[in-house]
Amino acid sequence: MNIHEYQAKAVLKSYGMPVLAGQVVQSPDEARDAVRALGGKLCVVKAQIHAGGRGKGHFLDHPDLGGVKLVHSPDEAKAVAYDMLDRVLVTKQTGPKGRVVHKLYVEAGCDIERELYFSLLVDRTLRRIVIVASDAGGTSIEDMAAKTPEKIHKVSVDPALGLADHQARELATRIGLHGPLINGFAKVARSAYEAFVALDASLVETNPLVVTKQGDLVALDAKMAFDDNGLFRHRELLELRDESEEDPREREAERFGLSYVGLDGTIGCMVNGAGLAMATMDIIREEGENPANFLDVGGGASKEKVAAAFRILLADPHIEGILVNIFGGIMRCDLIAGAVIDACQKTGCRVPLVIRLAGTRVKEGMALIEKSGLDAIVATDLGDAARKIVAAVRARRAA
């Protein structure tokens, strides 16, 4: 689960992270009043969406305006808010469709001397939390890794010992900090680490973490993401969820206990098991087409779950065909076949449908499909299924 910048700053501040004063607003008048409350001088107005690169982004109907704007007066803040609110902001991370901006964060300005990069994430290979820092802040970590990988410095944290002070101080010196700033950086690292562990986070990022001309460290931006599997322990975090920033198909899938991730392809996939789902997506790519989604119905899918899965797939206007790939281990193939037949009869299937079943009671399942009169193509194995769905989709396009 992702949260907005202003929410991440509030969370991190409660653990000791230094942040600037700011207010979240939802109207031009509120933006004007926020600048007045912050002293009426230099402030920054920031679009609040779940995507990075806002400053380098642009609004669809205002290409000269980015998602982060300096303002020098309350009236200027009001005018900028008018241009940003309820309009679509496009960044590298949103894709060409962009995201609608419903909220802005008005933050006090500061005198910046240096910009640093700082983040924490989970390294799946090391099975540890890793702290990443660089003296090249203000740019995306992806660009940094591609152009100047030598500027990226990392420290892995032993889960049994936690973050040691000497690790944080050493990292500070590696990114060029000196004197009191070394201990200041160590405090920032400890506060972020404590928040990361306590809240089951999957990412904490401040880019940039700035050194001010007064010699202070301040998180000028903040991003946090949390492990969905740990949210049951943190009900307070669920209150920070902004469903308007989420894919409605993913919300619907979550309601039925389905694992769904929308992608950009044209072939919808309904599979049981994450590994089989990944293999199905890969083989579709090998046949020259792209999967439209990752969809795992799980080992005990009911008729209700299968019907919900079909509704989600058919709600995607880009889907040109559906591949059902089920291995009956815990799940019986005749039960899943009955659920697929029922779902297709109720929801209607306007695109080619290929079904591949294997495992427990597969003969009974295939017999049900043959007797149902369902307009489906039966496949014998995964490769056969991928070839048949790709051929059917291309034939439909040609027709």
C-alpha positions as YAML, in Angstrom:
chain: A
units: angstrom
residues:
- id: 1
  name: MET
  ca: [0.00, 0.00, 0.00]
- id: 2
  name: ASN
  ca: [1.30, 3.44, -0.96]
- id: 3
  name: ILE
  ca: [0.53, 6.74, 0.76]
- id: 4
  name: HIS
  ca: [0.89, 10.39, -0.23]
- id: 5
  name: GLU
  ca: [3.92, 12.55, 0.48]
- id: 6
  name: TYR
  ca: [2.19, 14.60, 3.17]
- id: 7
  name: GLN
  ca: [1.11, 11.42, 4.93]
- id: 8
  name: ALA
  ca: [4.58, 9.90, 4.73]
- id: 9
  name: LYS
  ca: [6.08, 13.04, 6.23]
- id: 10
  name: ALA
  ca: [3.63, 12.97, 9.11]
- id: 11
  name: VAL
  ca: [4.44, 9.32, 9.80]
- id: 12
  name: LEU
  ca: [8.20, 9.80, 9.60]
- id: 13
  name: LYS
  ca: [8.07, 12.98, 11.68]
- id: 14
  name: SER
  ca: [6.48, 10.98, 14.50]
- id: 15
  name: TYR
  ca: [9.65, 8.85, 14.50]
- id: 16
  name: GLY
  ca: [12.00, 11.86, 14.53]
- id: 17
  name: MET
  ca: [12.54, 12.61, 10.83]
- id: 18
  name: PRO
  ca: [13.16, 16.36, 10.27]
- id: 19
  name: VAL
  ca: [10.55, 17.82, 7.90]
- id: 20
  name: LEU
  ca: [9.35, 21.32, 7.01]
- id: 21
  name: ALA
  ca: [6.02, 22.78, 8.05]
- id: 22
  name: GLY
  ca: [3.23, 22.24, 5.55]
- id: 23
  name: GLN
  ca: [-0.51, 21.88, 5.00]
- id: 24
  name: VAL
  ca: [-2.57, 19.67, 2.71]
- id: 25
  name: VAL
  ca: [-5.21, 21.58, 0.72]
- id: 26
  name: GLN
  ca: [-8.02, 20.75, -1.70]
- id: 27
  name: SER
  ca: [-9.00, 24.15, -3.09]
- id: 28
  name: PRO
  ca: [-7.30, 27.31, -4.39]
- id: 29
  name: ASP
  ca: [-8.56, 29.33, -1.40]
- id: 30
  name: GLU
  ca: [-7.10, 26.77, 1.00]
- id: 31
  name: ALA
  ca: [-3.75, 27.03, -0.82]
- id: 32
  name: ARG
  ca: [-3.77, 30.82, -0.41]
- id: 33
  name: ASP
  ca: [-4.61, 30.51, 3.29]
- id: 34
  name: ALA
  ca: [-1.90, 27.88, 3.79]
- id: 35
  name: VAL
  ca: [0.80, 30.19, 2.43]
- id: 36
  name: ARG
  ca: [-0.43, 32.92, 4.76]
- id: 37
  name: ALA
  ca: [-0.28, 30.53, 7.71]
- id: 38
  name: LEU
  ca: [3.27, 29.54, 6.74]
- id: 39
  name: GLY
  ca: [4.46, 33.14, 6.79]
- id: 40
  name: GLY
  ca: [3.36, 34.44, 3.39]
- id: 41
  name: LYS
  ca: [6.83, 34.03, 1.87]
- id: 42
  name: LEU
  ca: [8.47, 31.44, -0.36]
- id: 43
  name: CYS
  ca: [6.53, 28.18, -0.37]
- id: 44
  name: VAL
  ca: [6.25, 25.11, -2.58]
- id: 45
  name: VAL
  ca: [2.97, 23.75, -3.96]
- id: 46
  name: LYS
  ca: [3.16, 20.02, -4.66]
- id: 47
  name: ALA
  ca: [0.65, 17.80, -6.45]
- id: 48
  name: GLN
  ca: [-0.23, 14.74, -4.36]
- id: 49
  name: ILE
  ca: [-0.42, 11.55, -6.42]
- id: 50
  name: HIS
  ca: [1.05, 8.08, -5.89]
- id: 51
  name: ALA
  ca: [3.86, 8.57, -8.42]
- id: 52
  name: GLY
  ca: [7.34, 10.00, -8.52]
- id: 53
  name: GLY
  ca: [8.84, 12.50, -10.94]
- id: 54
  name: ARG
  ca: [6.15, 15.08, -10.25]
- id: 55
  name: GLY
  ca: [8.48, 18.03, -10.65]
- id: 56
  name: LYS
  ca: [9.53, 16.88, -14.12]
- id: 57
  name: GLY
  ca: [6.00, 15.90, -15.09]
- id: 58
  name: HIS
  ca: [3.38, 17.99, -16.88]
- id: 59
  name: PHE
  ca: [-0.36, 18.49, -16.90]
- id: 60
  name: LEU
  ca: [-2.21, 17.28, -19.98]
- id: 61
  name: ASP
  ca: [-3.97, 20.58, -20.58]
- id: 62
  name: HIS
  ca: [-1.12, 22.71, -19.18]
- id: 63
  name: PRO
  ca: [2.15, 21.26, -20.56]
- id: 64
  name: ASP
  ca: [4.30, 24.10, -19.24]
- id: 65
  name: LEU
  ca: [3.32, 23.42, -15.62]
- id: 66
  name: GLY
  ca: [4.90, 20.66, -13.56]
- id: 67
  name: GLY
  ca: [3.62, 19.02, -10.41]
- id: 68
  name: VAL
  ca: [5.92, 20.99, -8.09]
- id: 69
  name: LYS
  ca: [5.87, 24.79, -8.20]
- id: 70
  name: LEU
  ca: [7.59, 27.53, -6.17]
- id: 71
  name: VAL
  ca: [5.30, 30.40, -5.17]
- id: 72
  name: HIS
  ca: [6.15, 33.73, -3.56]
- id: 73
  name: SER
  ca: [2.80, 34.97, -2.32]
- id: 74
  name: PRO
  ca: [-0.63, 33.71, -1.17]
- id: 75
  name: ASP
  ca: [-2.28, 34.90, -4.39]
- id: 76
  name: GLU
  ca: [0.30, 33.10, -6.55]
- id: 77
  name: ALA
  ca: [-0.37, 29.91, -4.58]
- id: 78
  name: LYS
  ca: [-4.10, 30.30, -5.25]
- id: 79
  name: ALA
  ca: [-3.49, 30.70, -9.00]
- id: 80
  name: VAL
  ca: [-1.16, 27.67, -9.13]
- id: 81
  name: ALA
  ca: [-3.64, 25.55, -7.16]
- id: 82
  name: TYR
  ca: [-6.35, 26.52, -9.64]
- id: 83
  name: ASP
  ca: [-4.15, 25.23, -12.48]
- id: 84
  name: MET
  ca: [-3.27, 21.95, -10.71]
- id: 85
  name: LEU
  ca: [-6.38, 20.73, -8.92]
- id: 86
  name: ASP
  ca: [-8.70, 18.27, -10.66]
- id: 87
  name: ARG
  ca: [-6.38, 18.05, -13.65]
- id: 88
  name: VAL
  ca: [-4.33, 15.16, -15.01]
- id: 89
  name: LEU
  ca: [-0.63, 15.07, -14.16]
- id: 90
  name: VAL
  ca: [1.62, 12.87, -16.31]
- id: 91
  name: THR
  ca: [4.99, 11.64, -15.05]
- id: 92
  name: LYS
  ca: [7.35, 8.80, -15.99]
- id: 93
  name: GLN
  ca: [5.70, 6.64, -13.36]
- id: 94
  name: THR
  ca: [2.06, 7.34, -14.23]
- id: 95
  name: GLY
  ca: [2.29, 6.42, -17.90]
- id: 96
  name: PRO
  ca: [0.68, 8.54, -20.62]
- id: 97
  name: LYS
  ca: [-2.77, 8.44, -19.02]
- id: 98
  name: GLY
  ca: [-1.53, 10.26, -15.91]
- id: 99
  name: ARG
  ca: [-3.33, 10.71, -12.60]
- id: 100
  name: VAL
  ca: [-5.95, 13.25, -11.53]
- id: 101
  name: VAL
  ca: [-4.70, 15.59, -8.80]
- id: 102
  name: HIS
  ca: [-7.23, 15.90, -5.98]
- id: 103
  name: LYS
  ca: [-4.93, 17.26, -3.25]
- id: 104
  name: LEU
  ca: [-1.96, 19.59, -2.96]
- id: 105
  name: TYR
  ca: [0.67, 19.94, -0.27]
- id: 106
  name: VAL
  ca: [1.78, 23.50, 0.48]
- id: 107
  name: GLU
  ca: [5.14, 23.47, 2.23]
- id: 108
  name: ALA
  ca: [7.44, 26.16, 3.60]
- id: 109
  name: GLY
  ca: [10.52, 26.89, 1.53]
- id: 110
  name: CYS
  ca: [14.13, 26.55, 2.67]
- id: 111
  name: ASP
  ca: [17.65, 27.52, 1.60]
- id: 112
  name: ILE
  ca: [19.17, 24.45, -0.02]
- id: 113
  name: GLU
  ca: [22.92, 23.91, -0.08]
- id: 114
  name: ARG
  ca: [23.10, 20.24, -1.10]
- id: 115
  name: GLU
  ca: [20.70, 17.54, -2.21]
- id: 116
  name: LEU
  ca: [21.17, 13.91, -1.13]
- id: 117
  name: TYR
  ca: [19.37, 10.67, -1.85]
- id: 118
  name: PHE
  ca: [18.29, 8.41, 1.03]
- id: 119
  name: SER
  ca: [16.10, 5.30, 1.16]
- id: 120
  name: LEU
  ca: [15.45, 1.99, 2.89]
- id: 121
  name: LEU
  ca: [14.17, -1.12, 1.16]
- id: 122
  name: VAL
  ca: [14.17, -4.89, 1.48]
- id: 123
  name: ASP
  ca: [16.89, -6.74, -0.40]
- id: 124
  name: ARG
  ca: [15.27, -10.10, -1.18]
- id: 125
  name: THR
  ca: [18.60, -11.70, -2.01]
- id: 126
  name: LEU
  ca: [20.28, -10.69, 1.25]
- id: 127
  name: ARG
  ca: [17.02, -11.06, 3.19]
- id: 128
  name: ARG
  ca: [17.85, -7.83, 4.97]
- id: 129
  name: ILE
  ca: [16.85, -4.19, 5.07]
- id: 130
  name: VAL
  ca: [19.29, -2.14, 3.01]
- id: 131
  name: ILE
  ca: [19.95, 1.57, 3.43]
- id: 132
  name: VAL
  ca: [20.82, 3.36, 0.20]
- id: 133
  name: ALA
  ca: [22.36, 6.83, 0.06]
- id: 134
  name: SER
  ca: [23.98, 9.07, -2.51]
- id: 135
  name: ASP
  ca: [25.34, 12.59, -2.81]
- id: 136
  name: ALA
  ca: [23.46, 12.88, -6.14]
- id: 137
  name: GLY
  ca: [20.01, 13.62, -4.76]
- id: 138
  name: GLY
  ca: [17.11, 15.14, -6.66]
- id: 139
  name: THR
  ca: [17.33, 12.61, -9.50]
- id: 140
  name: SER
  ca: [15.63, 9.24, -9.80]
- id: 141
  name: ILE
  ca: [17.50, 6.25, -8.43]
- id: 142
  name: GLU
  ca: [16.98, 4.49, -11.79]
- id: 143
  name: ASP
  ca: [18.78, 7.29, -13.66]
- id: 144
  name: MET
  ca: [21.50, 7.29, -11.03]
- id: 145
  name: ALA
  ca: [22.04, 3.56, -11.29]
- id: 146
  name: ALA
  ca: [22.29, 3.78, -15.09]
- id: 147
  name: LYS
  ca: [24.55, 6.83, -15.35]
- id: 148
  name: THR
  ca: [26.60, 7.00, -12.13]
- id: 149
  name: PRO
  ca: [26.34, 3.69, -10.24]
- id: 150
  name: GLU
  ca: [29.52, 4.53, -8.32]
- id: 151
  name: LYS
  ca: [27.59, 7.29, -6.53]
- id: 152
  name: ILE
  ca: [25.20, 4.81, -4.92]
- id: 153
  name: HIS
  ca: [26.27, 3.54, -1.50]
- id: 154
  name: LYS
  ca: [24.57, 0.77, 0.47]
- id: 155
  name: VAL
  ca: [24.59, -0.68, 3.96]
- id: 156
  name: SER
  ca: [22.75, -3.88, 4.89]
- id: 157
  name: VAL
  ca: [21.33, -4.19, 8.39]
- id: 158
  name: ASP
  ca: [21.58, -7.40, 10.42]
- id: 159
  name: PRO
  ca: [17.98, -8.09, 11.55]
- id: 160
  name: ALA
  ca: [19.20, -9.50, 14.87]
- id: 161
  name: LEU
  ca: [21.42, -6.51, 15.73]
- id: 162
  name: GLY
  ca: [19.54, -3.67, 14.07]
- id: 163
  name: LEU
  ca: [21.13, -0.54, 12.62]
- id: 164
  name: ALA
  ca: [24.46, 0.19, 14.31]
- id: 165
  name: ASP
  ca: [25.57, 3.81, 14.81]
- id: 166
  name: HIS
  ca: [28.90, 3.16, 13.10]
- id: 167
  name: GLN
  ca: [27.08, 1.93, 9.97]
- id: 168
  name: ALA
  ca: [25.08, 5.15, 9.70]
- id: 169
  name: ARG
  ca: [28.14, 7.34, 10.37]
- id: 170
  name: GLU
  ca: [30.22, 5.45, 7.81]
- id: 171
  name: LEU
  ca: [27.48, 5.89, 5.21]
- id: 172
  name: ALA
  ca: [27.37, 9.60, 5.99]
- id: 173
  name: THR
  ca: [31.09, 10.00, 5.30]
- id: 174
  name: ARG
  ca: [30.79, 8.01, 2.06]
- id: 175
  name: ILE
  ca: [28.30, 10.57, 0.70]
- id: 176
  name: GLY
  ca: [30.55, 13.47, 1.67]
- id: 177
  name: LEU
  ca: [29.10, 14.68, 4.98]
- id: 178
  name: HIS
  ca: [31.38, 16.14, 7.65]
- id: 179
  name: GLY
  ca: [31.27, 17.40, 11.23]
- id: 180
  name: PRO
  ca: [27.87, 17.66, 12.93]
- id: 181
  name: LEU
  ca: [26.12, 16.51, 9.76]
- id: 182
  name: ILE
  ca: [27.46, 12.99, 10.31]
- id: 183
  name: ASN
  ca: [25.56, 12.60, 13.57]
- id: 184
  name: GLY
  ca: [22.59, 14.40, 12.00]
- id: 185
  name: PHE
  ca: [22.51, 11.83, 9.21]
- id: 186
  name: ALA
  ca: [22.80, 9.01, 11.74]
- id: 187
  name: LYS
  ca: [19.69, 10.34, 13.52]
- id: 188
  name: VAL
  ca: [17.81, 10.48, 10.21]
- id: 189
  name: ALA
  ca: [18.84, 6.91, 9.38]
- id: 190
  name: ARG
  ca: [17.80, 5.62, 12.82]
- id: 191
  name: SER
  ca: [14.41, 7.34, 12.68]
- id: 192
  name: ALA
  ca: [13.70, 5.94, 9.21]
- id: 193
  name: TYR
  ca: [14.86, 2.45, 10.22]
- id: 194
  name: GLU
  ca: [12.66, 2.44, 13.34]
- id: 195
  name: ALA
  ca: [9.63, 3.49, 11.28]
- id: 196
  name: PHE
  ca: [10.43, 0.89, 8.62]
- id: 197
  name: VAL
  ca: [10.58, -2.00, 11.08]
- id: 198
  name: ALA
  ca: [7.74, -0.90, 13.36]
- id: 199
  name: LEU
  ca: [5.26, -0.36, 10.52]
- id: 200
  name: ASP
  ca: [6.16, -3.30, 8.23]
- id: 201
  name: ALA
  ca: [7.21, -0.93, 5.49]
- id: 202
  name: SER
  ca: [8.55, -2.08, 2.14]
- id: 203
  name: LEU
  ca: [10.01, 1.31, 1.16]
- id: 204
  name: VAL
  ca: [11.04, 4.56, 2.80]
- id: 205
  name: GLU
  ca: [12.52, 7.15, 0.46]
- id: 206
  name: THR
  ca: [13.47, 10.80, 0.89]
- id: 207
  name: ASN
  ca: [14.64, 12.29, -2.39]
- id: 208
  name: PRO
  ca: [15.97, 14.79, -1.88]
- id: 209
  name: LEU
  ca: [17.21, 14.78, 1.68]
- id: 210
  name: VAL
  ca: [18.72, 18.27, 1.75]
- id: 211
  name: VAL
  ca: [21.44, 20.05, 3.66]
- id: 212
  name: THR
  ca: [20.28, 23.61, 4.27]
- id: 213
  name: LYS
  ca: [22.56, 26.65, 4.33]
- id: 214
  name: GLN
  ca: [21.94, 26.74, 8.07]
- id: 215
  name: GLY
  ca: [23.56, 23.30, 8.37]
- id: 216
  name: ASP
  ca: [20.43, 21.23, 8.97]
- id: 217
  name: LEU
  ca: [19.22, 18.04, 7.33]
- id: 218
  name: VAL
  ca: [15.62, 18.09, 6.11]
- id: 219
  name: ALA
  ca: [13.51, 15.55, 4.21]
- id: 220
  name: LEU
  ca: [12.26, 17.68, 1.33]
- id: 221
  name: ASP
  ca: [10.27, 14.79, -0.13]
- id: 222
  name: ALA
  ca: [9.06, 11.51, 1.35]
- id: 223
  name: LYS
  ca: [7.65, 8.28, -0.01]
- id: 224
  name: MET
  ca: [6.46, 5.26, 1.98]
- id: 225
  name: ALA
  ca: [5.03, 1.91, 0.94]
- id: 226
  name: PHE
  ca: [3.82, -0.85, 3.25]
- id: 227
  name: ASP
  ca: [3.63, -4.63, 3.00]
- id: 228
  name: ASP
  ca: [-0.04, -5.49, 2.46]
- id: 229
  name: ASN
  ca: [0.46, -8.70, 4.43]
- id: 230
  name: GLY
  ca: [1.33, -6.69, 7.54]
- id: 231
  name: LEU
  ca: [-1.54, -4.21, 7.43]
- id: 232
  name: PHE
  ca: [-3.70, -6.29, 9.78]
- id: 233
  name: ARG
  ca: [-1.24, -5.25, 12.50]
- id: 234
  name: HIS
  ca: [-1.56, -1.55, 11.65]
- id: 235
  name: ARG
  ca: [-5.19, -0.54, 11.36]
- id: 236
  name: GLU
  ca: [-4.14, 3.10, 11.67]
- id: 237
  name: LEU
  ca: [-2.32, 2.84, 8.35]
- id: 238
  name: LEU
  ca: [-5.47, 1.69, 6.55]
- id: 239
  name: GLU
  ca: [-6.97, 5.10, 7.31]
- id: 240
  name: LEU
  ca: [-4.25, 6.63, 5.09]
- id: 241
  name: ARG
  ca: [-5.33, 4.61, 2.06]
- id: 242
  name: ASP
  ca: [-6.49, 6.65, -0.94]
- id: 243
  name: GLU
  ca: [-8.59, 4.36, -3.12]
- id: 244
  name: SER
  ca: [-8.86, 7.00, -5.85]
- id: 245
  name: GLU
  ca: [-5.16, 6.34, -6.54]
- id: 246
  name: GLU
  ca: [-5.66, 2.58, -6.94]
- id: 247
  name: ASP
  ca: [-6.69, 0.51, -9.95]
- id: 248
  name: PRO
  ca: [-10.43, -0.23, -9.49]
- id: 249
  name: ARG
  ca: [-9.87, -3.72, -10.90]
- id: 250
  name: GLU
  ca: [-7.33, -4.42, -8.17]
- id: 251
  name: ARG
  ca: [-9.76, -3.17, -5.52]
- id: 252
  name: GLU
  ca: [-12.48, -5.48, -6.88]
- id: 253
  name: ALA
  ca: [-10.07, -8.42, -6.92]
- id: 254
  name: GLU
  ca: [-9.04, -7.75, -3.33]
- id: 255
  name: ARG
  ca: [-12.70, -7.79, -2.27]
- id: 256
  name: PHE
  ca: [-12.98, -11.40, -3.50]
- id: 257
  name: GLY
  ca: [-9.58, -12.54, -2.25]
- id: 258
  name: LEU
  ca: [-8.04, -12.62, -5.73]
- id: 259
  name: SER
  ca: [-4.44, -11.64, -6.49]
- id: 260
  name: TYR
  ca: [-4.62, -9.25, -9.45]
- id: 261
  name: VAL
  ca: [-2.20, -6.84, -11.09]
- id: 262
  name: GLY
  ca: [-3.20, -4.97, -14.23]
- id: 263
  name: LEU
  ca: [-0.69, -4.84, -17.10]
- id: 264
  name: ASP
  ca: [-0.60, -3.29, -20.57]
- id: 265
  name: GLY
  ca: [-1.17, -6.35, -22.78]
- id: 266
  name: THR
  ca: [-4.23, -7.75, -24.56]
- id: 267
  name: ILE
  ca: [-4.51, -11.36, -23.37]
- id: 268
  name: GLY
  ca: [-6.28, -11.84, -20.06]
- id: 269
  name: CYS
  ca: [-5.00, -14.64, -17.84]
- id: 270
  name: MET
  ca: [-6.86, -16.55, -15.14]
- id: 271
  name: VAL
  ca: [-4.60, -19.03, -13.36]
- id: 272
  name: ASN
  ca: [-4.34, -20.76, -9.99]
- id: 273
  name: GLY
  ca: [-0.95, -20.37, -8.32]
- id: 274
  name: ALA
  ca: [1.52, -17.50, -8.57]
- id: 275
  name: GLY
  ca: [4.27, -19.57, -10.18]
- id: 276
  name: LEU
  ca: [1.94, -20.97, -12.83]
- id: 277
  name: ALA
  ca: [0.60, -17.48, -13.45]
- id: 278
  name: MET
  ca: [4.11, -16.15, -14.05]
- id: 279
  name: ALA
  ca: [4.90, -19.05, -16.39]
- id: 280
  name: THR
  ca: [1.67, -18.39, -18.30]
- id: 281
  name: MET
  ca: [2.57, -14.74, -18.73]
- id: 282
  name: ASP
  ca: [6.07, -15.64, -19.90]
- id: 283
  name: ILE
  ca: [4.91, -18.11, -22.54]
- id: 284
  name: ILE
  ca: [2.39, -15.61, -23.91]
- id: 285
  name: ARG
  ca: [5.30, -13.19, -24.37]
- id: 286
  name: GLU
  ca: [7.31, -15.92, -26.10]
- id: 287
  name: GLU
  ca: [4.44, -16.38, -28.57]
- id: 288
  name: GLY
  ca: [4.64, -12.69, -29.47]
- id: 289
  name: GLU
  ca: [1.76, -11.16, -27.48]
- id: 290
  name: ASN
  ca: [1.56, -9.47, -24.06]
- id: 291
  name: PRO
  ca: [-0.45, -10.49, -20.99]
- id: 292
  name: ALA
  ca: [-3.08, -8.02, -19.82]
- id: 293
  name: ASN
  ca: [-2.82, -9.01, -16.18]
- id: 294
  name: PHE
  ca: [-1.54, -11.25, -13.44]
- id: 295
  name: LEU
  ca: [-4.55, -13.02, -11.90]
- id: 296
  name: ASP
  ca: [-4.22, -15.83, -9.35]
- id: 297
  name: VAL
  ca: [-7.57, -17.21, -8.20]
- id: 298
  name: GLY
  ca: [-5.90, -19.34, -5.54]
- id: 299
  name: GLY
  ca: [-6.13, -22.99, -4.64]
- id: 300
  name: GLY
  ca: [-9.73, -23.01, -3.48]
- id: 301
  name: ALA
  ca: [-11.55, -20.86, -6.00]
- id: 302
  name: SER
  ca: [-15.34, -20.88, -5.72]
- id: 303
  name: LYS
  ca: [-17.92, -20.10, -8.39]
- id: 304
  name: GLU
  ca: [-18.19, -16.61, -6.91]
- id: 305
  name: LYS
  ca: [-14.43, -16.07, -7.21]
- id: 306
  name: VAL
  ca: [-14.30, -17.31, -10.80]
- id: 307
  name: ALA
  ca: [-17.28, -15.14, -11.76]
- id: 308
  name: ALA
  ca: [-15.57, -12.13, -10.15]
- id: 309
  name: ALA
  ca: [-12.37, -12.95, -12.04]
- id: 310
  name: PHE
  ca: [-14.23, -13.01, -15.36]
- id: 311
  name: ARG
  ca: [-15.95, -9.71, -14.57]
- id: 312
  name: ILE
  ca: [-12.60, -8.11, -13.83]
- id: 313
  name: LEU
  ca: [-11.05, -9.44, -17.03]
- id: 314
  name: LEU
  ca: [-13.99, -8.43, -19.23]
- id: 315
  name: ALA
  ca: [-14.08, -4.96, -17.66]
- id: 316
  name: ASP
  ca: [-10.72, -4.26, -19.30]
- id: 317
  name: PRO
  ca: [-11.52, -2.84, -22.76]
- id: 318
  name: HIS
  ca: [-8.03, -3.74, -24.02]
- id: 319
  name: ILE
  ca: [-8.47, -7.49, -23.54]
- id: 320
  name: GLU
  ca: [-8.79, -9.35, -26.86]
- id: 321
  name: GLY
  ca: [-8.72, -12.91, -25.54]
- id: 322
  name: ILE
  ca: [-8.75, -14.91, -22.29]
- id: 323
  name: LEU
  ca: [-6.58, -17.86, -21.32]
- id: 324
  name: VAL
  ca: [-7.75, -20.02, -18.41]
- id: 325
  name: ASN
  ca: [-4.88, -22.19, -17.17]
- id: 326
  name: ILE
  ca: [-5.72, -24.36, -14.16]
- id: 327
  name: PHE
  ca: [-3.75, -27.13, -12.49]
- id: 328
  name: GLY
  ca: [-5.99, -29.22, -10.27]
- id: 329
  name: GLY
  ca: [-4.06, -30.12, -7.17]
- id: 330
  name: ILE
  ca: [-6.07, -29.03, -4.16]
- id: 331
  name: MET
  ca: [-8.67, -27.77, -6.61]
- id: 332
  name: ARG
  ca: [-10.63, -30.31, -8.69]
- id: 333
  name: CYS
  ca: [-10.75, -29.66, -12.43]
- id: 334
  name: ASP
  ca: [-14.45, -30.54, -12.67]
- id: 335
  name: LEU
  ca: [-15.29, -27.94, -10.05]
- id: 336
  name: ILE
  ca: [-13.29, -25.22, -11.79]
- id: 337
  name: ALA
  ca: [-14.79, -26.22, -15.16]
- id: 338
  name: GLY
  ca: [-18.27, -25.85, -13.72]
- id: 339
  name: ALA
  ca: [-17.36, -22.46, -12.29]
- id: 340
  name: VAL
  ca: [-15.94, -21.28, -15.63]
- id: 341
  name: ILE
  ca: [-19.05, -22.46, -17.50]
- id: 342
  name: ASP
  ca: [-21.34, -20.76, -15.00]
- id: 343
  name: ALA
  ca: [-19.36, -17.52, -15.09]
- id: 344
  name: CYS
  ca: [-19.31, -17.40, -18.89]
- id: 345
  name: GLN
  ca: [-23.05, -18.05, -19.11]
- id: 346
  name: LYS
  ca: [-23.81, -15.32, -16.59]
- id: 347
  name: THR
  ca: [-21.35, -12.64, -17.66]
- id: 348
  name: GLY
  ca: [-21.02, -13.44, -21.36]
- id: 349
  name: CYS
  ca: [-17.64, -13.74, -23.04]
- id: 350
  name: ARG
  ca: [-17.22, -11.51, -26.09]
- id: 351
  name: VAL
  ca: [-13.60, -12.52, -26.81]
- id: 352
  name: PRO
  ca: [-11.87, -15.82, -27.72]
- id: 353
  name: LEU
  ca: [-11.52, -18.16, -24.74]
- id: 354
  name: VAL
  ca: [-8.91, -20.90, -24.40]
- id: 355
  name: ILE
  ca: [-9.10, -23.37, -21.50]
- id: 356
  name: ARG
  ca: [-6.32, -25.67, -20.36]
- id: 357
  name: LEU
  ca: [-6.98, -28.00, -17.42]
- id: 358
  name: ALA
  ca: [-4.62, -30.53, -15.84]
- id: 359
  name: GLY
  ca: [-4.56, -32.57, -12.67]
- id: 360
  name: THR
  ca: [-7.27, -33.96, -10.40]
- id: 361
  name: ARG
  ca: [-10.46, -35.04, -12.25]
- id: 362
  name: VAL
  ca: [-9.32, -33.42, -15.49]
- id: 363
  name: LYS
  ca: [-11.33, -35.85, -17.66]
- id: 364
  name: GLU
  ca: [-14.52, -34.99, -15.84]
- id: 365
  name: GLY
  ca: [-13.76, -31.29, -16.17]
- id: 366
  name: MET
  ca: [-13.13, -31.50, -19.92]
- id: 367
  name: ALA
  ca: [-16.34, -33.52, -20.38]
- id: 368
  name: LEU
  ca: [-18.32, -30.74, -18.66]
- id: 369
  name: ILE
  ca: [-16.85, -28.14, -21.00]
- id: 370
  name: GLU
  ca: [-17.63, -30.23, -24.10]
- id: 371
  name: LYS
  ca: [-21.24, -30.83, -23.01]
- id: 372
  name: SER
  ca: [-21.85, -27.20, -22.01]
- id: 373
  name: GLY
  ca: [-21.88, -25.81, -25.54]
- id: 374
  name: LEU
  ca: [-19.45, -23.14, -24.35]
- id: 375
  name: ASP
  ca: [-17.67, -21.42, -27.24]
- id: 376
  name: ALA
  ca: [-14.21, -22.27, -25.92]
- id: 377
  name: ILE
  ca: [-11.03, -23.67, -27.38]
- id: 378
  name: VAL
  ca: [-9.56, -26.57, -25.41]
- id: 379
  name: ALA
  ca: [-5.79, -26.88, -25.04]
- id: 380
  name: THR
  ca: [-3.76, -29.92, -24.02]
- id: 381
  name: ASP
  ca: [-0.78, -28.21, -22.39]
- id: 382
  name: LEU
  ca: [0.56, -24.74, -21.59]
- id: 383
  name: GLY
  ca: [2.44, -24.31, -24.86]
- id: 384
  name: ASP
  ca: [-0.60, -25.43, -26.83]
- id: 385
  name: ALA
  ca: [-2.79, -23.03, -24.85]
- id: 386
  name: ALA
  ca: [-0.51, -20.06, -25.51]
- id: 387
  name: ARG
  ca: [-0.31, -20.80, -29.24]
- id: 388
  name: LYS
  ca: [-4.08, -21.21, -29.53]
- id: 389
  name: ILE
  ca: [-5.00, -17.99, -27.68]
- id: 390
  name: VAL
  ca: [-2.46, -15.96, -29.67]
- id: 391
  name: ALA
  ca: [-3.74, -17.45, -32.95]
- id: 392
  name: ALA
  ca: [-7.37, -16.77, -31.97]
- id: 393
  name: VAL
  ca: [-6.64, -13.17, -30.98]
- id: 394
  name: ARG
  ca: [-4.77, -12.48, -34.22]
- id: 395
  name: ALA
  ca: [-7.49, -14.12, -36.31]
- id: 396
  name: ARG
  ca: [-10.09, -11.93, -34.59]
- id: 397
  name: ARG
  ca: [-8.03, -8.81, -35.31]
- id: 398
  name: ALA
  ca: [-7.69, -9.76, -38.96]
- id: 399
  name: ALA
  ca: [-11.44, -10.34, -39.22]
...
